[in-house]
Amino acid sequence: MGWLGIINGACMLLIPAIDLKDGRCVRLRQGRMDDATVFSNDPVAMARQWVDAGARRLHLVDLNGAFAGAPVNREVIKQIVKACPSIPVQVGGGIRDAATVQQYLDIGVQYAIIGTKAVHDPEFVRRLCEQFAGHIIVGIDAKDGKVAIDGWAKVSELSAVELAKKFEHDGVEAIVYTDISRDGMMKGVNVEATVNLARAVRIPIIASGGITNLDDIRALCTVASEGIDAAITGRAIYEGTLDFAEGQRLSDELSKR
């Protein structure tokens, strides 16, 4: 059991995703900005809903920022952090420099997720970990095992495992691993690929992409001891195929067996 599991007393922490596009809460299919479903025009109220349901952490993504290369929805993120002071918030999307990390920490964000920049400049991650120790997470998005960048618009030749190993000794808090072929598609989580990555590095893994129902929670909890400390869920909790509170209760229950 890694640091997330130890802190939260569960074999696997379930983290609701709030993806922000034009100030609204949306979900994309396979990362396509032109295939977005709007679930709420009030992301702050949505954040409160998940906290009330038992969320112990929130995962926010600035989708506009991911494509623009700089924060676009920072004001909404600030409002969410202010409205949910009792739990940590992690933010990704468009974080390409230390100044942006500092700005997010200044408004109360606990963790900054570095994605595209981590692929292009792994040394940047090491410098951030030195400057902001304990606050840096790396996001690795992959398709068929290869790393996707620039808001998932491009797929590189670099494998997810190769990239993850570059950060092994940098002090990264966790890696958010997303199988983009499954993200938003309600096809189930790619347990095999997630486990392979977790076994390859000592950095805690946060699974993402494809979580659809309680069976996915059971499957991930079965392999949580490999180093999978948390799982992010999005479309499933918005469309109702997964009850968030029930999912976290199941994870907690399985950790006691």
BELTAFEN-V444027 format. One record per helix or strand. SS is the DSSP state (@ for helix, = for strand). FROM is the first residue (numbers start at 1). LEN is the number of residues. Records with the same first field share a line. If there is no record, write none. Layout:
SS->FROM-LEN / FROM-LEN
This chain:
@->3-6 / 43-10 / 63-6 / 74-10 / 98-9 / 116-5 / 122-10 / 160-6 / 191-10 / 214-9 / 224-3 / 235-5 / 244-12
=->13-9 / 24-6 / 32-9 / 57-6 / 88-5 / 111-4 / 136-8 / 146-4 / 154-6 / 174-6 / 205-4 / 228-6
